[in-house]
Amino acid sequence: MTKLTHVDEKGRARMVDVGGKTPQLRIAKASGRIDVSAATIGQIEENQMKKGDVLGVAQLAGIQAAKQTPQLIPLCHPLVLDKIDVQLKLDDYGVVAESEVRCHGRTGVEMEALTAVCAALLTVYDMSKAADKNMKIGNIRLLCKEKHDVE
């Protein structure tokens, strides 16, 4: 059986020691979506939601969430993030959120990218819930993760 990396010899959860790893450029991209009604799409597009600019606020929420990931996910390492990009766009069924997170570090930024997408979509939900009772968040996934040696 493969040795588990996030548990100690007694089976208790622990944070992995990455101190001996060489820093590398780490990149992760994630996406997800929220399905909303056609009327809600129109209200978002025309900036007619009572709470304001849904896509703009959701973008900022995603960026802020990526920075807060270690406070939300217990075994995530705090990282100095070089870039957080969150983009939201309307399609025929709702809103698609995509994120890209980069850092120079000893561990990856997958959780930061996924957290950014989740928070952005939750913000769309929060800002639209008065207008739409049947929204559905889903298809949240990691699109890619990369690591590159740095000279």
C-alpha positions as CSV (number, residue, x, y, z in Angstrom):
1,M,0.0,0.0,0.0
2,T,1.2,3.5,-0.8
3,K,2.2,5.6,2.2
4,L,-0.2,8.4,2.9
5,T,1.4,11.8,2.9
6,H,-1.1,13.8,4.9
7,V,-1.3,11.6,8.0
8,D,1.2,10.9,10.7
9,E,2.3,7.4,12.0
10,K,-0.9,7.4,14.2
11,G,-3.2,8.2,11.4
12,R,-3.8,11.8,12.4
13,A,-4.0,14.5,9.7
14,R,-0.9,16.6,9.3
15,M,0.4,19.3,7.0
16,V,3.1,17.9,4.6
17,D,6.6,19.4,5.1
18,V,7.6,20.9,1.8
19,G,10.6,22.7,3.1
20,G,13.1,20.5,1.3
21,K,11.5,21.0,-2.1
22,T,12.9,23.4,-4.6
23,P,10.7,26.4,-5.5
24,Q,9.2,26.2,-9.0
25,L,6.8,28.2,-11.0
26,R,3.4,26.7,-10.2
27,I,0.3,27.3,-12.3
28,A,-3.2,26.0,-12.0
29,K,-6.4,26.7,-13.9
30,A,-10.0,25.9,-12.8
31,S,-13.5,26.4,-14.1
32,G,-17.1,26.0,-13.1
33,R,-20.5,27.3,-13.8
34,I,-23.8,28.3,-12.4
35,D,-27.0,27.7,-14.4
36,V,-29.6,30.5,-14.1
37,S,-32.8,31.4,-15.8
38,A,-32.9,33.4,-19.1
39,A,-34.5,36.3,-17.1
40,T,-31.6,36.2,-14.6
41,I,-29.1,36.2,-17.5
42,G,-30.8,39.3,-18.8
43,Q,-30.7,41.1,-15.5
44,I,-27.0,40.3,-15.0
45,E,-26.2,41.4,-18.5
46,E,-28.1,44.6,-18.1
47,N,-26.7,45.2,-14.6
48,Q,-30.2,45.2,-13.2
49,M,-29.7,43.1,-10.1
50,K,-30.6,44.8,-6.8
51,K,-27.2,44.0,-5.3
52,G,-25.3,45.6,-8.2
53,D,-22.6,44.4,-10.7
54,V,-22.8,40.6,-10.3
55,L,-19.9,39.7,-12.5
56,G,-17.6,42.4,-11.2
57,V,-18.3,41.6,-7.5
58,A,-18.0,37.9,-8.2
59,Q,-14.6,38.4,-9.9
60,L,-13.3,40.3,-6.8
61,A,-14.7,37.6,-4.5
62,G,-12.8,34.9,-6.4
63,I,-9.6,36.9,-6.2
64,Q,-10.1,37.4,-2.5
65,A,-11.0,33.8,-1.9
66,A,-7.8,32.5,-3.6
67,K,-5.8,34.6,-1.2
68,Q,-7.7,33.2,1.8
69,T,-7.5,29.5,0.8
70,P,-5.2,28.4,3.7
71,Q,-7.7,29.9,6.1
72,L,-10.5,27.8,4.5
73,I,-8.8,24.5,3.7
74,P,-7.0,23.2,6.8
75,L,-4.0,21.5,5.3
76,C,-3.2,24.0,2.6
77,H,0.1,25.8,2.8
78,P,0.1,29.6,2.9
79,L,1.6,30.8,-0.4
80,V,2.8,34.1,-1.8
81,L,0.7,34.3,-5.0
82,D,2.1,36.0,-8.0
83,K,-1.1,36.1,-10.1
84,I,-4.8,35.5,-9.6
85,D,-7.0,36.0,-12.6
86,V,-10.7,35.3,-12.4
87,Q,-12.9,35.7,-15.4
88,L,-16.7,35.4,-15.5
89,K,-18.8,35.3,-18.7
90,L,-22.4,34.8,-19.6
91,D,-23.5,32.0,-21.9
92,D,-26.9,30.8,-23.0
93,Y,-27.4,28.9,-19.7
94,G,-25.8,31.0,-17.0
95,V,-22.3,32.1,-15.9
96,V,-19.0,30.4,-16.5
97,A,-16.2,31.2,-14.1
98,E,-12.5,30.5,-14.9
99,S,-9.4,31.1,-12.8
100,E,-5.7,31.0,-13.2
101,V,-3.4,31.2,-10.2
102,R,0.4,31.4,-10.3
103,C,3.2,31.4,-7.7
104,H,6.8,30.6,-7.3
105,G,6.7,28.0,-4.5
106,R,7.3,24.5,-3.2
107,T,3.7,23.3,-3.6
108,G,0.9,23.7,-6.1
109,V,-1.9,26.3,-6.4
110,E,-4.7,23.9,-7.4
111,M,-6.7,24.6,-4.3
112,E,-6.4,28.4,-4.8
113,A,-7.7,28.1,-8.3
114,L,-10.6,25.9,-7.3
115,T,-11.4,28.1,-4.3
116,A,-11.5,31.2,-6.5
117,V,-14.0,29.6,-8.9
118,C,-16.2,28.4,-6.0
119,A,-16.3,31.8,-4.3
120,A,-17.0,33.6,-7.6
121,L,-19.9,31.2,-8.3
122,L,-21.3,31.5,-4.8
123,T,-21.2,35.3,-5.1
124,V,-23.2,35.1,-8.3
125,Y,-25.7,32.9,-6.4
126,D,-25.9,35.3,-3.5
127,M,-26.3,38.4,-5.7
128,S,-29.0,36.7,-7.8
129,K,-31.0,34.6,-5.3
130,A,-33.8,37.2,-4.9
131,A,-34.5,36.9,-8.7
132,D,-33.9,33.2,-9.3
133,K,-34.8,30.3,-6.9
134,N,-33.6,27.5,-9.2
135,M,-29.9,28.2,-9.8
136,K,-27.5,25.3,-9.9
137,I,-23.8,25.4,-9.3
138,G,-21.7,22.6,-10.9
139,N,-19.0,21.3,-13.1
140,I,-16.3,22.8,-10.9
141,R,-13.0,21.2,-12.0
142,L,-9.3,21.7,-12.3
143,L,-8.4,22.3,-15.9
144,C,-4.7,22.0,-15.6
145,K,-1.8,22.3,-13.2
146,E,1.8,22.9,-14.2
147,K,5.2,23.2,-12.6
148,H,8.3,24.6,-14.2
149,D,11.9,24.8,-13.0
150,V,13.1,28.4,-12.4
151,E,16.6,29.4,-13.3
